């Protein structure tokens, strides 16, 4: 997951623009993550407003990639990161909450787009 996420963000910052969303290719509708790679690149380049307009979940996605990378650290450092993540997942609703928030965000983008606001960026 870390490798795919890093590769996609890296490719999104090049003229290749990452890979095409299979959900979008199959249905013609953007998936909950469409635009996330490009939004992450915009955020890393310091274009916060453009990143937020592209996809509001760029910050949580980049944080998730950073935590996944930290979990791969050798020795006790990686062990501590993995243990902290395990405790957080056991004691909080953060992961299900983020997933629910992503779905609500996705549905609201469709509703706003139908109402005439340009929110869906594909």
C-alpha positions as CSV (number, residue, x, y, z in Angstrom):
1,X,0.0,0.0,0.0
2,X,2.8,2.3,0.9
3,X,4.6,1.6,-2.4
4,X,1.5,2.1,-4.5
5,X,0.7,5.4,-2.7
6,X,4.2,6.8,-3.0
7,X,4.4,5.7,-6.7
8,X,1.1,7.3,-7.5
9,X,1.9,10.6,-5.8
10,X,5.3,10.7,-7.5
11,X,3.8,10.0,-10.9
12,X,1.0,12.5,-10.3
13,X,3.7,15.2,-10.1
14,X,5.1,14.3,-13.6
15,X,3.6,14.7,-17.0
16,X,2.5,11.1,-16.7
17,X,-0.2,12.2,-14.2
18,X,-0.2,8.9,-12.4
19,X,-2.4,6.1,-13.5
20,X,-6.1,6.4,-14.5
21,X,-8.7,5.4,-12.0
22,X,-10.3,2.0,-12.9
23,X,-13.6,3.0,-11.3
24,X,-13.7,6.2,-13.4
25,X,-12.7,4.3,-16.5
26,X,-15.5,1.7,-15.9
27,X,-18.3,4.0,-14.8
28,X,-17.5,7.6,-15.9
29,X,-17.9,8.8,-12.3
30,X,-15.0,9.7,-10.1
31,X,-14.3,7.5,-7.1
32,X,-13.9,8.8,-3.6
33,X,-10.1,9.0,-4.2
34,X,-10.1,10.6,-7.6
35,X,-7.9,13.7,-7.6
36,X,-6.2,12.6,-4.3
37,X,-2.7,12.1,-5.9
38,X,-2.8,15.4,-7.7
39,X,-4.1,17.1,-4.5
40,X,-1.2,15.6,-2.6
41,X,1.3,16.9,-5.1
42,X,-0.2,20.4,-4.9
43,X,0.0,20.3,-1.1
44,X,3.6,19.2,-1.2
45,X,4.3,22.1,-3.6
46,X,2.7,24.6,-1.1
47,X,-0.5,25.2,-3.1
48,X,-2.8,24.6,-0.1
49,X,-6.0,26.2,-1.6
50,X,-5.7,24.4,-4.9
51,X,-5.0,21.2,-3.0
52,X,-8.1,21.6,-0.9
53,X,-10.2,22.4,-3.9
54,X,-8.9,19.3,-5.7
55,X,-9.4,16.9,-2.8
56,X,-9.9,17.7,0.9
57,X,-8.3,14.4,2.1
58,X,-4.8,15.1,0.8
59,X,-3.5,15.9,4.3
60,X,-4.8,12.7,5.9
61,X,-3.5,10.7,2.9
62,X,0.0,12.1,3.2
63,X,0.0,11.6,6.9
64,X,-1.1,8.0,6.4
65,X,1.8,7.5,3.9
66,X,4.2,9.0,6.4
67,X,3.0,6.7,9.2
68,X,3.2,3.7,7.0
69,X,6.8,4.7,6.1
70,X,7.7,5.2,9.7
71,X,6.3,1.7,10.5
72,X,9.0,0.3,8.2
73,X,11.9,1.8,10.2
74,X,14.3,-0.8,11.5
75,X,14.5,-2.0,15.0
76,X,12.6,-0.6,18.0
77,X,11.7,2.7,16.2
78,X,9.5,0.8,13.7
79,X,8.2,-1.4,16.5
80,X,7.1,1.7,18.5
81,X,5.3,3.2,15.5
82,X,3.5,0.0,14.8
83,X,2.5,-0.4,18.5
84,X,1.3,3.2,18.6
85,X,-0.8,2.6,15.5
86,X,-2.2,-0.6,16.9
87,X,-3.2,1.1,20.1
88,X,-4.8,4.0,18.2
89,X,-6.8,1.7,16.1
90,X,-8.0,-0.3,19.1
91,X,-9.0,2.7,21.2
92,X,-10.4,5.2,18.7
93,X,-12.8,5.3,15.8
94,X,-10.2,7.3,13.7
95,X,-9.9,4.9,10.8
96,X,-13.7,4.1,10.4
97,X,-14.3,7.8,11.0
98,X,-12.0,8.9,8.2
99,X,-13.5,6.3,5.9
100,X,-17.0,7.5,6.7
101,X,-15.9,11.1,6.2
102,X,-14.4,10.2,2.9
103,X,-17.7,8.7,1.7
104,X,-19.7,11.6,3.0
105,X,-17.3,14.0,1.3
106,X,-17.6,12.1,-2.0
107,X,-21.4,12.1,-1.9
108,X,-21.5,15.8,-1.0
109,X,-19.3,16.6,-3.9
110,X,-21.8,15.0,-6.3
111,X,-24.6,16.8,-4.6
112,X,-22.8,20.2,-4.8
113,X,-21.8,19.5,-8.4
114,X,-25.5,18.7,-9.3
115,X,-26.5,22.0,-7.7
116,X,-24.1,23.9,-10.0
117,X,-21.0,24.2,-7.9
118,X,-17.8,22.9,-9.6
119,X,-16.5,20.5,-7.0
120,X,-15.6,17.3,-8.9
121,X,-12.1,17.6,-10.5
122,X,-11.3,14.6,-12.6
